[in-house]
Amino acid sequence: GSFMSYRNQMLLIHARMEITAFSCFGVLLGTVYGDFLKAASNDGDLPGIHTKEVWHERDWEERGRRLAGRRRFGGSDPSGPTSSPVPSPTPTPSPTPIPAPIPSPTPNPAPTPSPIPSSPIFPSSSTSVVATAGIGVSSPMDVKLHTAARNQLWVANYGQNNVLVLHNPQDPSQFKSRIWKDRAEYHYNDKITALGFDDKGETVVACLASRNDYYGIFRANHFMGPTVYEVYPVGELYGRANYPVASVTAAGENCTGSGFPNCYLIHSDMLHESPECMGAVHDPDAITQGGLHVGTTRSNHVYYYSDGVRGELLRFDTESLHGPGTLDHRTANIRRYVDVQLKRVPGIPGHMVLDKEMRILYIADPGNSRVLRILADGGNFKRVAQCIPDYCYPSHDSYIPGSCTDGYCAGNSRCRDSDGYGCYHIFTETADIFEYELWGCSTQDVFVTNLESPSGLALHKGRLFVSNYATGVIHVYALDGTEVGHLPVSNRGLTGLDVACEGSVCSLFFANALLHEVGVVNISNEQLNVSMKPLVENASCSVVANLTRPAFNVTHGPGYQNTMVVKYSYGKHCDGHQAGEDVEVVAAASQLQVFRCADRTDCENLNGDALLMAGYLCHPCLPNPCAFNGTSCHDLKPYRCHPGFHCSNNSVDELYCGQTTTITATSSSSTSTSMITQTQTLVTTSTTTATVVTLTVTWTRTHTTTYTNTPTTGGMGSGMGVYSMVRLLLLLTSMHQLH
């Protein structure tokens, strides 16, 4: 114990010395080392090496080698630097974006001391730490092995709203790591708490413990839920087989390098009925039928997910993914099991695992100090979940104040159904084919009761492994409910688990959110043959189903749900019009004229989700995705015709999307004059007739040469900057000399 404490202190001192030295050279190492020091300052020494762990000198040498490699090259692969980001055009001036703060875990109250486990120590060969803050681990809430690439361990980084992918985590000679994040991680990855791969490795769902406030810029609106990514491996990128559709650069182009900042993940679907998620898991054998659903559907896109605000279990069937770059969420079936009651504890995940053969879902419920079992195919449909009357919607003029809180309406009898339960006015879609249902009569029981903060779950060979966040101990249960052993692998902060086996040995991976560490313990691959504790189906509950569907119209929803397409003008303030006014309709403005309008700055009146749906990734009212390198973010949709951004403190030198510029030059000694027309055609003429040369430049994605017509700031008119005039005159002079 003293030896390991000494090693920890030396490692901490070494890290502090590195930070001090590199600060002198202006190297930005704050993210990885800041979390490293934060763990030490919050917890005294840097714990994490249990006295029962087996360590060797080469483990420390390898960790030091990795740190040295990253220090030398600035990347996560000690073998050398990663590919450089693809250069992007220089951005146009825009209002200074709001920087994105680095989120941190919510502090947890001190738990009641756990009793010493009465079960024996479970047989294991060694325990070691495979990743720390030095390579980007930041408050990890979950670890999951990629089901199509078992050498990849994905880490849910709650502290940085990203995923850290560890390649070959137990093979030092092949080890490397990559950070993957969404271009709008403040929404699609905010407070990422759990990961759930499907059985084929085609998709992963992200569970988000967020209320959706965009790093405090907006008031939380609870418009959150599962984010689905297509992550089938394509080389070192992700997407569909032989097509890395989910991997894009910041500018929205094809990636040439792997991981942030070279490459980002782009989501393929997201639903929004469950804020403050605690856990999630994929169900490969689920069949959606009954309730509002017509026929049967087996989509392989069914996920169980928790709503921490209401403390309920949900089942999401995204049915057909809308795919990257589109926003059609109409085909989905969502079930809310109102009788499966869960209690969230801030900063402590409540993970899930599914016994696929027995069709039993296990749920860690840390707030109630228990683990539940739910029959995955049980329950009965009750009625639609959405609110129907206008007065239950805060965006409607007839809304009754005080009748709804946190997206749920129950305080007024007119918003409460005859069954005594309320309704929900926050949801993804108002389309008739969108199915949001209340279910009850679930078959469930309590499986574990002797742990104060159960968090991570893993099933393997007749055993359920449960991590206790409060103690750092993994408890092992036979499926008959008997505790058969425990593994003291870490300290307080233990979260997600996953297991992988090769031959007679299994690797049980674990994460510790307070120590910023990912570890592994080796256990036997032996089968435990015991009879499972019976789970008797609930047959005593009778529900009379109400199949009435809402008669939705434009008055429902928070407002932006009423249209499938949010126009780019939503984020603009055009001269002579209200901020965000639909100038395409009221003023017949062209897309080019909208691009020229000034960005809105009335952030208190904006909806961040609507800005994203309009195609913005940079805006004065959005967090700055370029904060990592201290530059300004500039939105590229006006120039590339698709969402993207560029990080620079310079200006963009590009034509607007779809713009055509025609330059007509004459060979003459007289002074040329220029003018610019409403249609963006630039014509240069002279009083002397001579040979005429016409040059037309049309903007496309693949262009390399630009002759920029710099727009005036704000307004809907046209203009030409001095810089563009100088470039034009130089061009004309060159053409004259060539002639």
Number of C-alpha atoms within 10 A of each C-alpha: 11 8 8 16 17 12 15 18 15 12 16 18 13 12 18 15 12 14 18 10 12 13 13 8 8 8 12 15 15 13 18 17 21 16 24 25 20 16 21 17 11 11 12 9 15 21 18 24 20 17 14 13 19 12 14 9 7 10 14 13 11 13 19 15 14 21 19 13 18 19 17 12 14 17 21 24 20 22 15 13 14 19 13 11 16 17 9 15 19 16 22 19 15 17 16 16 20 19 20 18 14 13 14 15 18 12 10 11 9 7 12 9 9 13 10 7 16 10 15 12 15 16 12 15 12 15 24 22 23 20 22 23 22 24 25 28 31 34 33 36 37 33 30 24 23 25 19 17 13 14 18 20 23 21 32 31 28 27 25 28 28 27 29 27 25 23 20 17 21 17 11 16 11 12 19 20 22 22 24 21 22 24 27 22 19 27 24 27 26 29 32 33 34 32 29 28 26 20 16 13 19 21 25 26 28 28 35 33 30 28 23 26 19 22 19 12 16 17 14 16 18 20 22 28 30 28 22 26 26 27 27 25 19 15 10 12 24 25 23 17 13 12 14 21 24 24 32 25 26 28 26 21 16 15 21 17 20 23 26 21 22 20 28 27 29 27 27 22 23 22 20 15 24 31 27 27 31 37 34 29 27 25 26 18 15 19 15 20 13 11 21 21 16 10 8 10 13 14 16 21 23 25 24 26 30 36 26 26 21 18 22 20 24 23 21 23 26 23 18 16 22 17 17 17 17 13 15 16 21 19 17 21 21 23 22 25 22 19 17 20 16 25 20 23 18 17 23 30 33 33 34 28 24 23 17 13 7 10 16 20 20 26 31 30 29 27 19 17 18 21 25 21 20 22 21 21 15 17 21 20 21 23 22 24 22 23 24 18 18 20 20 31 28 21 15 16 10 12 15 17 13 12 19 22 13 16 22 20 23 19 16 15 13 15 25 17 13 9 8 9 14 20 20 23 25 23 23 21 22 23 17 12 15 18 22 26 22 22 25 20 21 21 22 22 16 14 21 19 14 14 22 21 31 33 34 32 29 22 20 19 13 17 21 22 23 29 32 28 29 23 23 22 21 28 23 25 21 22 20 15 16 14 20 16 18 21 24 21 25 30 19 18 28 34 35 35 28 22 21 16 15 8 7 9 15 19 21 21 25 31 32 28 27 28 28 25 27 33 23 23 21 19 20 17 16 12 10 12 11 11 11 12 12 9 15 10 15 14 11 7 11 11 14 9 15 12 13 9 15 15 11 16 11 11 15 24 25 18 15 16 20 17 11 15 15 19 21 22 25 22 31 26 25 26 13 10 14 12 21 19 17 21 24 15 9 9 11 10 15 12 17 18 20 26 22 22 21 21 23 21 16 13 15 10 11 17 20 24 19 19 22 19 20 18 22 25 25 30 25 20 25 25 24 25 27 22 17 15 11 14 18 24 30 32 23 28 22 22 23 22 14 18 23 24 26 26 25 20 16 14 13 20 18 24 23 24 20 15 17 17 21 15 20 18 24 23 21 17 10 10 9 16 11 15 12 15 10 10 11 16 17 19 16 19 18 17 12 13 10 11 11 13 14 11 10 12 15 17 21 16 12 7 10 9 12 13 17 19 26 21 21 15 15 18 19 22 16 19 16 16 12 11 11 16 15 11 14 20 16 12 14 20 16 11 14 17 8 8 11
